[in-house]
C-alpha cells in the first residue's frame, strides 16, 4: 500500500520515501539482488521513517464530536442534534418508505399543514424532543409557527385520529 502526497510516497505505513512511485518499484526489483547498504536499496533502507495513522475520509466522526453517523443522512443539510440518533434514523427511513416523507426526509408537498404539525408532534413524542416546533422547523425548512398553527388546527380536524393511527402503524 502506498499513499502519495506531492513528491512524498508513504509505504507500508512505516517508511517515507521521496521520489516517483514507478521508479521506486523498478529500483526495488533491480536492487533485490544487491547487498544491503549498497546502491539504491541501501539508500532506501536509510530513508527516514515515520509512523503513520491510517486516515479514512469515510470513517465515523470522533467520539468527542456531537454527531453520530445518522447525522450524515443528508449531506449539506442542517440536522438538529436531537435527531442524530439511531432511533430517529430508523423512524425517518420508515416514514420515507411509506411516502409520508420525501427523499430529503421532509413531509411530502401534498401534505396539508395540519398533518405536518401533527406529524411533528408525534415524532417529538416518540423521540423525546422538548422543542418540537423549533427542531422540526429547522429540519424541514419550515416556519416553526406555521407548524404549531397546523398542529392547533389538527386538534379540531375530523381525520386527526385516523392520521395518528396511520403513523403509529408505520412506526410499529
C-alpha positions as CSV (number, residue, x, y, z in Angstrom):
1,X,0.0,0.0,0.0
2,X,1.3,3.4,-0.9
3,X,0.0,6.9,-0.4
4,X,1.3,9.8,-2.4
5,X,1.3,13.4,-1.1
6,X,3.1,15.6,-3.6
7,X,6.6,14.0,-4.1
8,X,6.4,12.1,-0.9
9,X,5.3,8.5,-1.0
10,X,4.3,6.7,2.1
11,X,4.6,2.9,2.0
12,X,3.7,0.1,4.5
13,X,2.7,2.9,6.9
14,X,6.2,2.9,8.2
15,X,8.6,4.3,5.6
16,X,8.7,7.7,3.9
17,X,10.4,7.7,0.5
18,X,10.9,10.8,-1.7
19,X,10.6,10.3,-5.4
20,X,8.3,8.8,-8.0
21,X,6.5,5.6,-7.1
22,X,7.0,3.9,-10.5
23,X,10.8,4.5,-10.4
24,X,10.9,3.1,-6.9
25,X,9.2,-0.1,-8.0
26,X,11.8,-0.6,-10.7
27,X,14.7,0.2,-8.3
28,X,13.3,-2.3,-5.8
29,X,13.1,-5.1,-8.4
30,X,16.6,-4.3,-9.7
31,X,18.2,-4.0,-6.2
32,X,16.8,-7.1,-4.6
33,X,19.9,-8.9,-5.6
34,X,22.3,-6.2,-4.3
35,X,23.9,-6.4,-0.9
36,X,22.3,-4.5,1.9
37,X,23.7,-1.0,2.3
38,X,24.8,-0.6,-1.3
39,X,23.2,1.0,-4.3
40,X,19.7,2.3,-4.4
41,X,18.4,-0.4,-2.0
42,X,20.8,1.0,0.7
43,X,19.6,4.5,0.1
44,X,16.0,3.3,0.5
45,X,16.9,1.5,3.8
46,X,18.4,4.8,5.1
47,X,15.2,6.7,4.2
48,X,13.7,8.5,7.2
49,X,10.9,6.6,8.9
50,X,7.7,7.9,10.3
51,X,4.7,6.3,11.9
52,X,1.5,7.0,10.1
53,X,-2.1,6.7,11.2
54,X,-4.5,5.4,8.5
55,X,-7.0,8.1,7.8
56,X,-10.2,7.1,6.0
57,X,-12.4,10.0,4.9
58,X,-15.4,7.7,5.0
59,X,-14.9,6.8,8.7
60,X,-17.1,7.7,11.6
61,X,-16.5,11.0,13.4
62,X,-14.5,11.1,16.6
63,X,-16.5,10.4,19.8
64,X,-15.8,13.9,21.1
65,X,-17.8,15.3,18.2
66,X,-21.5,15.8,18.9
67,X,-22.6,14.0,15.8
68,X,-23.3,10.3,15.1
69,X,-23.4,8.6,11.7
70,X,-27.2,9.2,11.5
71,X,-26.5,12.9,11.2
72,X,-24.9,12.2,7.8
73,X,-28.2,11.0,6.2
74,X,-28.3,14.3,4.3
75,X,-25.1,15.9,3.1
76,X,-25.2,19.7,3.2
77,X,-28.3,19.9,5.4
78,X,-28.6,21.1,8.9
79,X,-29.7,18.3,11.2
80,X,-30.6,19.3,14.7
81,X,-28.6,17.3,17.3
82,X,-31.9,16.0,18.8
83,X,-32.4,14.0,15.6
84,X,-28.9,12.5,15.5
85,X,-29.5,9.0,16.9
86,X,-30.3,5.6,15.6
87,X,-34.0,5.7,16.6
88,X,-34.6,8.9,14.7
89,X,-32.8,7.5,11.6
90,X,-35.0,4.4,11.7
91,X,-38.2,6.3,12.1
92,X,-37.3,8.7,9.3
93,X,-36.5,5.9,6.9
94,X,-39.7,4.1,7.8
95,X,-41.7,7.2,7.1
96,X,-39.8,7.8,3.8
97,X,-40.5,4.3,2.7
98,X,-44.2,4.8,3.5
99,X,-44.1,8.0,1.4
100,X,-45.1,10.2,4.3
101,X,-41.7,11.9,3.9
102,X,-39.8,12.6,0.7
103,X,-36.1,11.6,0.0
104,X,-35.0,14.7,2.0
105,X,-37.0,13.5,5.0
106,X,-39.4,16.4,4.7
107,X,-43.2,16.0,4.6
108,X,-44.4,15.4,1.0
109,X,-45.6,18.5,-0.8
110,X,-49.2,17.4,-0.9
111,X,-49.4,17.0,2.9
112,X,-51.6,19.7,4.5
113,X,-50.3,21.9,7.3
114,X,-52.5,20.2,10.0
115,X,-50.9,16.8,9.1
116,X,-47.4,18.4,9.2
117,X,-48.0,19.8,12.6
118,X,-49.5,16.6,13.9
119,X,-46.6,14.6,12.4
120,X,-44.1,16.8,14.1
121,X,-45.9,16.4,17.4
122,X,-46.0,12.5,17.1
123,X,-42.3,12.4,16.2
124,X,-41.4,14.7,19.1
125,X,-43.2,12.4,21.4
126,X,-41.6,9.3,20.0
127,X,-38.1,10.8,20.1
128,X,-38.5,12.7,23.5
129,X,-37.9,16.1,21.8
130,X,-38.7,19.1,24.0
131,X,-38.6,21.9,21.5
132,X,-40.8,20.3,18.8
133,X,-41.5,23.3,16.6
134,X,-38.0,24.7,16.6
135,X,-36.4,21.3,15.8
136,X,-38.7,20.3,13.0
137,X,-38.9,23.8,11.7
138,X,-35.2,23.8,11.2
139,X,-35.0,20.2,9.9
140,X,-37.9,20.6,7.4
141,X,-37.1,24.2,6.4
142,X,-40.5,25.4,7.6
143,X,-41.7,28.1,9.8
144,X,-42.0,26.9,13.4
145,X,-45.1,29.0,14.0
146,X,-46.8,27.5,10.9
147,X,-46.1,24.0,12.2
148,X,-47.6,24.9,15.6
149,X,-50.6,26.5,13.9
150,X,-51.1,23.4,11.8
151,X,-51.0,21.3,15.0
152,X,-53.6,23.5,16.6
153,X,-55.9,23.1,13.6
154,X,-55.4,19.3,13.8
155,X,-57.0,19.2,17.2
156,X,-60.3,20.1,15.6
157,X,-59.9,18.0,12.5
158,X,-62.1,15.0,12.0
159,X,-59.4,12.8,10.5
160,X,-56.8,13.5,13.2
161,X,-57.1,10.2,14.9
162,X,-57.0,8.3,11.5
163,X,-53.8,10.0,10.7
164,X,-52.4,9.3,14.2
165,X,-53.2,5.6,13.7
166,X,-51.6,5.5,10.2
167,X,-48.4,7.0,11.6
168,X,-48.3,4.7,14.6
169,X,-48.9,1.6,12.4
170,X,-45.9,2.7,10.3
171,X,-43.7,3.1,13.4
172,X,-44.6,-0.2,14.9
